[in-house]
Amino acid sequence: MSYGSKAAERLAQKVVLITGASAGIGEATAKEIADAAAGDVKLILTARRKDKLDSLSDSLIKQYPDIKVLTTELDVSKTDTIQPFLNGLPEEFADIDVLINNAGKALGRDDIGTILQDDIEGMFQTNVLGLIALTQAVLPIFKKKNSGDIVNLGSIAGRDSYPGGGIYCPTKAAVKSFSQVLRKELINTRIRVLEVDPGNVETEFSNTRFKGDLEKAKKVYEDTIPLVAEDIAEIIVFGITRKQNTVIAETLVFSSNQASASHLYRGKI
């Protein structure tokens, strides 16, 4: 996607922190930001899989030799590691300008009453508690300079619940409520809060949800034309490259064969 010189100007030399950047939407967003900034940007890429981050970093530097990339292993569900991670950032990366809370987890599609406690805790710890903890830790940086963008990855599941989403849906509803409260509390600042709610997006996310059962994961997208990670990355980058007085507060993004969380047309359009 071509953003033009204004987008590059607005991203120039900014420090962007992306969680869950080793694959899917996080990885695609890192690439999209690098492209929009023509490499004139500083990226902090975090995830649990450091090897994937390093591979992404290598490809970005190969394309844009002047880009600055820092890769760090970070599991946001381990909230006690978040502040030490921020405290340990090199000076060049410490003054964060954009926080993209992308890390998320969905585990299983079990009915309420049969959901594993470990799955319940895993989803809330990552999708809610980790996101909140990181936002709270970064917010003082933004408040000190009265500037910054916070992008929270929500989901259609936070707006429109569905059977089998007894835990995932509430976690994403919590992200929505948190984003709305934060936006209202920051109304007298130049800090923006953007929420992006994807619908049906084909990434390795479903592989994780079904714990490596690729056949079940593929059935999620069977006979549909889902979005891909790059589609969501474009929306995120569009939001953070608007003029300072413009906030793309909430964006619900569907593929053309989707009308709600559970209403998917499975066939050719």
C-alpha positions as a Markdown table, in Angstrom:
| # | Residue | x | y | z |
|---|---|---|---|---|
| 1 | Met | 0.0 | 0.0 | 0.0 |
| 2 | Ser | 1.3 | 3.5 | -0.9 |
| 3 | Tyr | 0.9 | 6.0 | 1.9 |
| 4 | Gly | 2.7 | 9.0 | 0.4 |
| 5 | Ser | 5.2 | 11.4 | 1.9 |
| 6 | Lys | 2.9 | 12.7 | 4.7 |
| 7 | Ala | 2.8 | 9.2 | 6.3 |
| 8 | Ala | 6.6 | 8.9 | 6.1 |
| 9 | Glu | 6.9 | 12.3 | 7.6 |
| 10 | Arg | 4.6 | 11.5 | 10.5 |
| 11 | Leu | 6.5 | 8.2 | 11.2 |
| 12 | Ala | 10.0 | 9.6 | 10.8 |
| 13 | Gln | 12.3 | 8.5 | 13.6 |
| 14 | Lys | 9.4 | 7.4 | 15.8 |
| 15 | Val | 9.9 | 4.5 | 18.2 |
| 16 | Val | 7.2 | 1.9 | 17.7 |
| 17 | Leu | 6.8 | -1.0 | 20.1 |
| 18 | Ile | 4.9 | -4.0 | 18.7 |
| 19 | Thr | 3.9 | -7.1 | 20.8 |
| 20 | Gly | 3.3 | -10.5 | 19.2 |
| 21 | Ala | 5.5 | -9.4 | 16.3 |
| 22 | Ser | 6.9 | -12.9 | 15.4 |
| 23 | Ala | 4.0 | -13.8 | 13.1 |
| 24 | Gly | 0.6 | -12.8 | 11.8 |
| 25 | Ile | -0.7 | -9.3 | 12.2 |
| 26 | Gly | 2.2 | -8.2 | 14.4 |
| 27 | Glu | 4.8 | -9.3 | 11.8 |
| 28 | Ala | 2.7 | -7.8 | 8.9 |
| 29 | Thr | 2.4 | -4.5 | 10.9 |
| 30 | Ala | 6.2 | -4.2 | 11.4 |
| 31 | Lys | 6.7 | -4.6 | 7.6 |
| 32 | Glu | 3.9 | -2.2 | 6.8 |
| 33 | Ile | 5.3 | 0.5 | 9.1 |
| 34 | Ala | 8.8 | 0.0 | 7.7 |
| 35 | Asp | 7.4 | 0.5 | 4.2 |
| 36 | Ala | 5.3 | 3.5 | 5.1 |
| 37 | Ala | 8.3 | 5.2 | 6.8 |
| 38 | Ala | 10.6 | 4.2 | 4.0 |
| 39 | Gly | 12.8 | 2.7 | 6.7 |
| 40 | Asp | 13.1 | 5.9 | 8.7 |
| 41 | Val | 11.7 | 4.4 | 11.9 |
| 42 | Lys | 12.8 | 2.6 | 15.0 |
| 43 | Leu | 11.0 | -0.7 | 15.7 |
| 44 | Ile | 10.9 | -2.6 | 19.0 |
| 45 | Leu | 9.7 | -6.1 | 18.1 |
| 46 | Thr | 8.7 | -8.4 | 20.9 |
| 47 | Ala | 7.2 | -11.9 | 21.2 |
| 48 | Arg | 8.0 | -15.2 | 22.8 |
| 49 | Arg | 9.8 | -16.6 | 19.8 |
| 50 | Lys | 13.1 | -14.6 | 19.5 |
| 51 | Asp | 14.3 | -16.6 | 16.5 |
| 52 | Lys | 11.3 | -15.5 | 14.5 |
| 53 | Leu | 11.9 | -11.8 | 15.5 |
| 54 | Asp | 15.5 | -12.0 | 14.5 |
| 55 | Ser | 14.6 | -13.4 | 11.1 |
| 56 | Leu | 12.1 | -10.5 | 10.6 |
| 57 | Ser | 14.7 | -8.0 | 11.7 |
| 58 | Asp | 17.2 | -9.3 | 9.2 |
| 59 | Ser | 14.7 | -9.1 | 6.3 |
| 60 | Leu | 13.7 | -5.5 | 7.3 |
| 61 | Ile | 17.4 | -4.4 | 7.6 |
| 62 | Lys | 18.1 | -6.0 | 4.2 |
| 63 | Gln | 15.4 | -4.0 | 2.6 |
| 64 | Tyr | 16.0 | -0.8 | 4.6 |
| 65 | Pro | 19.7 | -0.6 | 5.7 |
| 66 | Asp | 19.1 | 2.5 | 7.8 |
| 67 | Ile | 16.1 | 1.2 | 9.8 |
| 68 | Lys | 16.7 | 0.6 | 13.5 |
| 69 | Val | 15.3 | -2.7 | 14.9 |
| 70 | Leu | 15.5 | -4.1 | 18.4 |
| 71 | Thr | 14.2 | -7.6 | 19.0 |
| 72 | Thr | 13.4 | -8.8 | 22.5 |
| 73 | Glu | 11.8 | -11.9 | 23.9 |
| 74 | Leu | 8.7 | -10.8 | 25.9 |
| 75 | Asp | 5.7 | -12.8 | 27.0 |
| 76 | Val | 3.2 | -10.1 | 28.1 |
| 77 | Ser | 1.3 | -12.7 | 30.2 |
| 78 | Lys | 4.2 | -12.6 | 32.6 |
| 79 | Thr | 3.3 | -9.2 | 33.8 |
| 80 | Asp | 6.2 | -9.0 | 36.3 |
| 81 | Thr | 8.7 | -8.9 | 33.4 |
| 82 | Ile | 7.2 | -5.9 | 31.7 |
| 83 | Gln | 8.7 | -3.0 | 33.7 |
| 84 | Pro | 12.2 | -4.6 | 33.7 |
| 85 | Phe | 11.9 | -5.0 | 30.0 |
| 86 | Leu | 11.1 | -1.3 | 29.6 |
| 87 | Asn | 13.8 | -0.2 | 32.1 |
| 88 | Gly | 16.3 | -2.2 | 30.1 |
| 89 | Leu | 15.6 | -0.6 | 26.7 |
| 90 | Pro | 18.7 | 1.1 | 25.1 |
| 91 | Glu | 18.4 | 4.9 | 25.2 |
| 92 | Glu | 17.8 | 5.0 | 21.5 |
| 93 | Phe | 14.6 | 3.0 | 21.9 |
| 94 | Ala | 13.5 | 4.2 | 25.4 |
| 95 | Asp | 11.3 | 7.1 | 24.3 |
| 96 | Ile | 8.4 | 5.1 | 22.8 |
| 97 | Asp | 6.0 | 7.0 | 20.5 |
| 98 | Val | 3.6 | 4.2 | 19.4 |
| 99 | Leu | 2.5 | 1.1 | 21.4 |
| 100 | Ile | 0.8 | -1.6 | 19.4 |
| 101 | Asn | -0.8 | -4.1 | 21.7 |
| 102 | Asn | -1.1 | -7.0 | 19.3 |
| 103 | Ala | -0.2 | -10.0 | 21.4 |
| 104 | Gly | -3.2 | -12.2 | 21.9 |
| 105 | Lys | -4.3 | -15.7 | 22.5 |
| 106 | Ala | -7.3 | -17.9 | 21.8 |
| 107 | Leu | -7.5 | -21.5 | 23.1 |
| 108 | Gly | -10.1 | -24.0 | 22.2 |
| 109 | Arg | -13.8 | -23.6 | 21.3 |
| 110 | Asp | -15.2 | -25.5 | 24.3 |
| 111 | Asp | -18.6 | -24.9 | 25.7 |
| 112 | Ile | -18.9 | -23.2 | 29.1 |
| 113 | Gly | -18.7 | -25.8 | 31.8 |
| 114 | Thr | -16.0 | -27.8 | 30.0 |
| 115 | Ile | -13.4 | -25.1 | 29.5 |
| 116 | Leu | -10.0 | -25.9 | 30.9 |
| 117 | Gln | -8.9 | -23.6 | 33.7 |
| 118 | Asp | -5.4 | -23.3 | 32.2 |
| 119 | Asp | -7.1 | -22.0 | 29.0 |
| 120 | Ile | -9.2 | -19.5 | 30.9 |
| 121 | Glu | -6.2 | -18.1 | 32.7 |
| 122 | Gly | -4.0 | -18.2 | 29.6 |
| 123 | Met | -6.4 | -16.0 | 27.6 |
| 124 | Phe | -7.2 | -13.5 | 30.3 |
| 125 | Gln | -3.5 | -13.2 | 31.3 |
| 126 | Thr | -2.4 | -12.4 | 27.7 |
| 127 | Asn | -5.4 | -10.6 | 26.2 |
| 128 | Val | -6.4 | -8.5 | 29.2 |
| 129 | Leu | -3.9 | -8.4 | 32.1 |
| 130 | Gly | -0.8 | -8.3 | 29.9 |
| 131 | Leu | -2.3 | -5.6 | 27.6 |
| 132 | Ile | -3.3 | -3.5 | 30.6 |
| 133 | Ala | 0.0 | -4.0 | 32.4 |
| 134 | Leu | 2.1 | -2.9 | 29.3 |
| 135 | Thr | -0.2 | 0.0 | 28.6 |
| 136 | Gln | 0.1 | 1.3 | 32.2 |
| 137 | Ala | 3.9 | 0.9 | 32.0 |
| 138 | Val | 4.3 | 2.8 | 28.8 |
| 139 | Leu | 1.7 | 5.5 | 29.5 |
| 140 | Pro | 4.0 | 7.6 | 31.8 |
| 141 | Ile | 6.4 | 7.9 | 28.8 |
| 142 | Phe | 3.6 | 9.3 | 26.7 |
| 143 | Lys | 2.3 | 11.6 | 29.4 |
| 144 | Lys | 5.7 | 13.1 | 30.0 |
| 145 | Lys | 5.8 | 14.4 | 26.4 |
| 146 | Asn | 2.1 | 14.7 | 26.0 |
| 147 | Ser | 2.2 | 12.6 | 22.8 |
| 148 | Gly | 1.8 | 9.0 | 21.7 |
| 149 | Asp | -0.4 | 6.5 | 20.0 |
| 150 | Ile | -1.9 | 3.3 | 21.7 |
| 151 | Val | -3.3 | 0.8 | 19.3 |
| 152 | Asn | -5.2 | -2.1 | 20.9 |
| 153 | Leu | -6.1 | -5.1 | 18.8 |
| 154 | Gly | -9.6 | -6.1 | 19.7 |
| 155 | Ser | -11.9 | -8.4 | 17.7 |
| 156 | Ile | -15.4 | -8.8 | 16.4 |
| 157 | Ala | -15.6 | -11.2 | 19.3 |
| 158 | Gly | -15.6 | -8.3 | 21.7 |
| 159 | Arg | -18.7 | -6.9 | 20.0 |
| 160 | Asp | -20.6 | -10.0 | 18.9 |
| 161 | Ser | -20.2 | -13.1 | 21.0 |
| 162 | Tyr | -20.6 | -16.6 | 19.7 |
| 163 | Pro | -21.0 | -20.2 | 21.0 |
| 164 | Gly | -17.5 | -21.6 | 21.8 |
| 165 | Gly | -16.2 | -18.1 | 22.6 |
| 166 | Gly | -17.1 | -18.1 | 26.3 |
| 167 | Ile | -13.7 | -16.8 | 27.4 |
| 168 | Tyr | -12.2 | -15.3 | 24.3 |
| 169 | Cys | -15.2 | -13.1 | 23.7 |
| 170 | Pro | -15.1 | -11.6 | 27.2 |
| 171 | Thr | -11.4 | -10.9 | 27.0 |
| 172 | Lys | -11.9 | -8.9 | 23.8 |
| 173 | Ala | -14.9 | -7.1 | 25.3 |
| 174 | Ala | -12.6 | -6.1 | 28.1 |
| 175 | Val | -10.1 | -4.7 | 25.6 |
| 176 | Lys | -13.0 | -2.6 | 24.2 |
| 177 | Ser | -14.0 | -1.3 | 27.6 |
| 178 | Phe | -10.4 | -0.6 | 28.6 |
| 179 | Ser | -9.8 | 1.3 | 25.4 |
| 180 | Gln | -12.9 | 3.4 | 25.8 |
| 181 | Val | -12.1 | 4.3 | 29.4 |
| 182 | Leu | -8.5 | 5.2 | 28.5 |
| 183 | Arg | -9.6 | 7.4 | 25.6 |
| 184 | Lys | -11.9 | 9.3 | 27.9 |
| 185 | Glu | -9.3 | 9.7 | 30.6 |
| 186 | Leu | -6.8 | 11.0 | 28.1 |
| 187 | Ile | -9.2 | 13.5 | 26.4 |
| 188 | Asn | -7.2 | 16.5 | 27.6 |
| 189 | Thr | -3.9 | 15.2 | 26.2 |
| 190 | Arg | -2.4 | 14.6 | 22.7 |
| 191 | Ile | -2.3 | 10.8 | 23.3 |
| 192 | Arg | -4.5 | 8.9 | 20.9 |
| 193 | Val | -6.2 | 5.5 | 21.6 |
| 194 | Leu | -7.1 | 3.4 | 18.6 |
| 195 | Glu | -8.9 | 0.1 | 18.6 |
| 196 | Val | -8.9 | -2.2 | 15.6 |
| 197 | Asp | -11.4 | -5.1 | 15.6 |
| 198 | Pro | -10.7 | -7.7 | 12.9 |
| 199 | Gly | -13.2 | -10.2 | 11.8 |
| 200 | Asn | -12.2 | -13.4 | 10.0 |
| 201 | Val | -8.4 | -13.2 | 9.4 |
| 202 | Glu | -6.4 | -16.2 | 8.3 |
| 203 | Thr | -3.1 | -16.4 | 10.3 |
| 204 | Glu | -1.5 | -19.1 | 12.4 |
| 205 | Phe | -3.7 | -17.8 | 15.2 |
| 206 | Ser | -6.2 | -20.6 | 14.6 |
| 207 | Asn | -3.3 | -23.2 | 14.8 |
| 208 | Thr | -2.7 | -22.0 | 18.3 |
| 209 | Arg | -6.4 | -21.9 | 19.1 |
| 210 | Phe | -6.8 | -25.6 | 18.2 |
| 211 | Lys | -3.4 | -26.5 | 19.8 |
| 212 | Gly | -1.7 | -27.6 | 16.5 |
| 213 | Asp | -4.7 | -29.4 | 15.0 |
| 214 | Leu | -4.2 | -28.0 | 11.5 |
| 215 | Glu | -7.4 | -29.7 | 10.1 |
| 216 | Lys | -9.6 | -27.9 | 12.7 |
| 217 | Ala | -7.7 | -24.6 | 12.0 |
| 218 | Lys | -8.3 | -24.9 | 8.3 |
| 219 | Lys | -12.1 | -25.5 | 8.7 |
| 220 | Val | -12.4 | -22.0 | 10.2 |
| 221 | Tyr | -11.7 | -20.5 | 6.8 |
| 222 | Glu | -13.1 | -23.3 | 4.7 |
| 223 | Asp | -15.1 | -22.0 | 1.6 |
| 224 | Thr | -14.5 | -18.4 | 2.6 |
| 225 | Ile | -12.3 | -15.6 | 1.4 |
| 226 | Pro | -10.8 | -14.4 | 4.7 |
| 227 | Leu | -8.8 | -11.4 | 5.4 |
| 228 | Val | -5.0 | -11.8 | 5.8 |
| 229 | Ala | -2.6 | -10.2 | 8.2 |
| 230 | Glu | -1.6 | -7.5 | 5.8 |
| 231 | Asp | -5.2 | -6.2 | 5.5 |
| 232 | Ile | -5.2 | -5.4 | 9.2 |
| 233 | Ala | -1.7 | -4.0 | 9.1 |
| 234 | Glu | -2.8 | -1.5 | 6.5 |
| 235 | Ile | -5.6 | -0.4 | 8.8 |
| 236 | Ile | -3.3 | 0.0 | 11.8 |
| 237 | Val | -0.7 | 2.0 | 9.8 |
| 238 | Phe | -3.4 | 4.2 | 8.3 |
| 239 | Gly | -4.6 | 5.1 | 11.8 |
| 240 | Ile | -1.3 | 6.0 | 13.2 |
| 241 | Thr | -0.3 | 8.1 | 10.2 |
| 242 | Arg | -3.3 | 10.5 | 10.4 |
| 243 | Lys | -2.9 | 14.1 | 11.5 |
| 244 | Gln | -2.6 | 14.5 | 15.2 |
| 245 | Asn | -6.1 | 15.9 | 15.5 |
| 246 | Thr | -7.6 | 12.8 | 13.9 |
| 247 | Val | -8.4 | 9.7 | 15.9 |
| 248 | Ile | -9.6 | 6.5 | 14.2 |
| 249 | Ala | -11.1 | 5.5 | 17.5 |
| 250 | Glu | -12.7 | 2.1 | 16.5 |
| 251 | Thr | -12.4 | 0.2 | 13.3 |
| 252 | Leu | -14.4 | -3.0 | 12.6 |
| 253 | Val | -12.9 | -4.9 | 9.7 |
| 254 | Phe | -14.6 | -7.7 | 7.8 |
| 255 | Ser | -13.9 | -9.7 | 4.7 |
| 256 | Ser | -16.6 | -9.2 | 2.1 |
| 257 | Asn | -18.2 | -12.6 | 3.0 |
| 258 | Gln | -18.7 | -11.7 | 6.7 |
| 259 | Ala | -21.5 | -9.7 | 8.4 |
| 260 | Ser | -21.0 | -10.6 | 12.0 |
| 261 | Ala | -19.0 | -12.9 | 14.2 |
| 262 | Ser | -21.1 | -16.0 | 13.3 |
| 263 | His | -22.5 | -14.9 | 10.0 |
| 264 | Leu | -20.1 | -16.1 | 7.3 |
| 265 | Tyr | -21.1 | -16.8 | 3.7 |
| 266 | Arg | -19.3 | -20.0 | 2.7 |
| 267 | Gly | -19.2 | -20.0 | -1.1 |
| 268 | Lys | -18.2 | -17.9 | -4.1 |
| 269 | Ile | -19.3 | -14.3 | -4.2 |
